[in-house]
Amino acid sequence: MRYIFRLVLVLLLLAAIAVVAYAYIGDLTAQRSPVETPVVLEVN
């Protein structure tokens, strides 16, 4: 029973570290820049 409690405690600690790491590193959004593409319309 002691080993299961220790395993759960370690897993919770790792999950907390993962959440903190994601909070700092996980916001890697791409830089946005405007893109203009000319379109030629043929009118009959």
BADREN-19169 format. One record per atom (N, C-alpha, C): atom name; x negated, y, z negated. Coordinates in Angstrom, 2 decimals, always signed. Example, Ala and Ser with C-alpha at 12.3 -4.5 7.8 and 13.67 -1.06 7.14 Angstrom:
2
<'N', <-13.19, -5.69, -7.80>>
<'CA', <-12.30, -4.50, -7.80>>
<'C', <-13.20, -3.30, -7.80>>
<'N', <-12.85, -2.25, -7.08>>
<'CA', <-13.67, -1.06, -7.14>>
<'C', <-12.90, +0.03, -7.87>>
//
This chain:
44
<'N', <-0.83, -1.19, +0.00>>
<'CA', <+0.00, +0.00, +0.00>>
<'C', <-0.88, +1.25, +0.00>>
<'N', <-1.99, +1.20, -0.68>>
<'CA', <-2.89, +2.34, -0.77>>
<'C', <-3.48, +2.66, +0.61>>
<'N', <-3.77, +1.62, +1.41>>
<'CA', <-4.35, +1.84, +2.72>>
<'C', <-3.36, +2.47, +3.68>>
<'N', <-2.10, +2.09, +3.57>>
<'CA', <-1.08, +2.68, +4.42>>
<'C', <-0.90, +4.16, +4.07>>
<'N', <-0.90, +4.48, +2.79>>
<'CA', <-0.79, +5.87, +2.37>>
<'C', <-1.99, +6.68, +2.87>>
<'N', <-3.17, +6.11, +2.78>>
<'CA', <-4.38, +6.80, +3.25>>
<'C', <-4.32, +6.99, +4.77>>
<'N', <-3.83, +5.98, +5.50>>
<'CA', <-3.72, +6.09, +6.96>>
<'C', <-2.73, +7.19, +7.35>>
<'N', <-1.60, +7.25, +6.68>>
<'CA', <-0.61, +8.29, +6.97>>
<'C', <-1.19, +9.67, +6.65>>
<'N', <-1.91, +9.77, +5.56>>
<'CA', <-2.53, +11.04, +5.18>>
<'C', <-3.55, +11.49, +6.22>>
<'N', <-4.36, +10.58, +6.70>>
<'CA', <-5.36, +10.91, +7.73>>
<'C', <-4.67, +11.31, +9.03>>
<'N', <-3.62, +10.59, +9.40>>
<'CA', <-2.89, +10.94, +10.63>>
<'C', <-2.24, +12.31, +10.52>>
<'N', <-1.70, +12.64, +9.37>>
<'CA', <-1.10, +13.97, +9.18>>
<'C', <-2.17, +15.06, +9.24>>
<'N', <-3.33, +14.79, +8.69>>
<'CA', <-4.43, +15.75, +8.75>>
<'C', <-4.89, +15.96, +10.19>>
<'N', <-5.01, +14.89, +10.95>>
<'CA', <-5.40, +15.00, +12.36>>
<'C', <-4.33, +15.74, +13.17>>
<'N', <-3.07, +15.50, +12.87>>
<'CA', <-1.99, +16.20, +13.56>>
<'C', <-2.03, +17.68, +13.25>>
<'N', <-2.31, +18.05, +12.01>>
<'CA', <-2.40, +19.46, +11.65>>
<'C', <-3.57, +20.13, +12.37>>
<'N', <-4.70, +19.45, +12.45>>
<'CA', <-5.86, +19.99, +13.17>>
<'C', <-5.53, +20.14, +14.66>>
<'N', <-4.81, +19.18, +15.22>>
<'CA', <-4.44, +19.25, +16.63>>
<'C', <-3.51, +20.43, +16.90>>
<'N', <-2.57, +20.70, +16.00>>
<'CA', <-1.65, +21.82, +16.17>>
<'C', <-2.41, +23.14, +16.11>>
<'N', <-3.34, +23.26, +15.19>>
<'CA', <-4.13, +24.49, +15.09>>
<'C', <-5.00, +24.67, +16.32>>
<'N', <-5.61, +23.60, +16.80>>
<'CA', <-6.45, +23.68, +18.01>>
<'C', <-5.60, +24.07, +19.22>>
<'N', <-4.40, +23.52, +19.33>>
<'CA', <-3.53, +23.87, +20.44>>
<'C', <-3.10, +25.33, +20.36>>
<'N', <-2.91, +25.83, +19.17>>
<'CA', <-2.51, +27.23, +19.01>>
<'C', <-3.61, +28.17, +19.50>>
<'N', <-4.85, +27.80, +19.30>>
<'CA', <-5.96, +28.65, +19.74>>
<'C', <-6.33, +28.42, +21.20>>
<'N', <-6.35, +27.17, +21.64>>
<'CA', <-6.86, +26.83, +22.97>>
<'C', <-5.73, +26.62, +23.98>>
<'N', <-4.56, +26.25, +23.53>>
<'CA', <-3.49, +25.83, +24.42>>
<'C', <-2.88, +26.93, +25.26>>
<'N', <-3.15, +28.18, +24.95>>
<'CA', <-2.55, +29.28, +25.71>>
<'C', <-3.48, +29.69, +26.85>>
<'N', <-3.73, +28.76, +27.75>>
<'CA', <-4.61, +29.02, +28.88>>
<'C', <-3.76, +29.25, +30.14>>
<'N', <-3.02, +30.34, +30.15>>
<'CA', <-2.19, +30.64, +31.30>>
<'C', <-3.04, +31.23, +32.41>>
<'N', <-2.64, +31.00, +33.62>>
<'CA', <-3.38, +31.50, +34.77>>
<'C', <-3.21, +33.02, +34.90>>
<'N', <-4.24, +33.66, +35.41>>
<'CA', <-4.17, +35.10, +35.64>>
<'C', <-3.26, +35.36, +36.85>>
<'N', <-2.34, +36.28, +36.69>>
<'CA', <-1.42, +36.60, +37.78>>
<'C', <-1.94, +37.78, +38.57>>
<'N', <-1.82, +37.66, +39.88>>
<'CA', <-2.20, +38.76, +40.76>>
<'C', <-1.21, +38.80, +41.92>>
<'N', <-0.85, +39.99, +42.36>>
<'CA', <+0.12, +40.09, +43.45>>
<'C', <-0.48, +39.59, +44.77>>
<'N', <+0.36, +38.88, +45.52>>
<'CA', <-0.04, +38.35, +46.82>>
<'C', <+0.93, +38.87, +47.85>>
<'N', <+0.40, +39.50, +48.89>>
<'CA', <+1.24, +40.02, +49.97>>
<'C', <+0.96, +39.23, +51.24>>
<'N', <+2.03, +38.71, +51.83>>
<'CA', <+1.92, +37.96, +53.07>>
<'C', <+2.81, +38.62, +54.11>>
<'N', <+2.20, +39.13, +55.19>>
<'CA', <+3.02, +39.75, +56.23>>
<'C', <+3.85, +38.71, +56.98>>
<'N', <+5.09, +39.07, +57.30>>
<'CA', <+5.99, +38.17, +58.01>>
<'C', <+6.43, +38.88, +59.29>>
<'N', <+6.28, +38.19, +60.41>>
<'CA', <+6.68, +38.76, +61.69>>
<'C', <+8.03, +38.13, +62.07>>
<'N', <+9.05, +38.97, +62.25>>
<'CA', <+10.37, +38.49, +62.65>>
<'C', <+10.60, +38.82, +64.11>>
<'N', <+10.98, +37.83, +64.87>>
<'CA', <+11.29, +38.05, +66.29>>
<'C', <+12.77, +38.35, +66.43>>
<'N', <+13.05, +39.49, +67.07>>
<'CA', <+14.43, +39.90, +67.27>>
<'C', <+14.72, +39.81, +68.76>>
<'N', <+15.79, +39.10, +69.14>>
<'CA', <+16.16, +38.97, +70.56>>
<'C', <+17.13, +40.06, +70.95>>
//
